[in-house]
Structures are given as C-alpha cells and as structure tokens.
Amino acid sequence: MAKIVDDVHSGKLRSVTDEKFTDVLAVGIGGSYYGIKVGLSALQPFHQEGLNVHVLANVDGAAVTEKWNVYTRLQRLS
C-alpha cells in the first residue's frame, strides 16, 4: 500500500491517458462509507497537497462523471 501511495504522489503511477492522478474517489455503501470517512478524519494531519479525496455513499454514475475527470481519478469501491 505504501508503494502505491508513493507512486501515485510522485507521478510514477499514472492514469490510462498518462496523466497524473488529481483525485481519489472512494465509493462505500453502508458501513463501508462510514469507515472511510472515519479513516480520512484520523489521517487528515498527514494529508499531502495535490491529491483530493472524495467519498460517495452510493453508486450514482451521473454524479461521478459530472464532478471529476474520469481520466485522472483513482477509484476505490467497497
């Protein structure tokens, strides 16, 4: 996990269009959503600039494509 995080932040791990990731989108339903939110709150002091984290509580395809560039978004579903 640490290697993936380092590679995303450094730009070594890039999107399918060879762009640097700008956003991380975590989709969690029910308890998964709240676990992600609690984890993000706990890790806030360690946040690094340049990568925005978003959490959705449901899978609404229209909302996802309207808000974030699909080519520079790293997505996690739980």
VENSULCOR-V517222 format. One record per backbone hydrogen bond with DSSP energy under -1.0 kcal/mol. NH is the residue of the N-H (numbers start at 1). CO is the residue of the C=O. Records with the same first field share a line. If there is no record, write none. Layout:
BEGIN
NH->CO  CO
END
This chain:
BEGIN
5->1
6->2
7->3
8->4
9->5
10->6
13->7
15->19
18->15
22->72
23->72
24->52
25->74
26->54
27->76
28->56
32->29
34->30
35->31
36->32
37->33
38->34
39->35
40->36
41->37
42->38
43->39
46->43
47->44
52->22
54->24
56->26
64->60
65->61
66->62
67->63
68->64
74->23
76->25
78->27
END
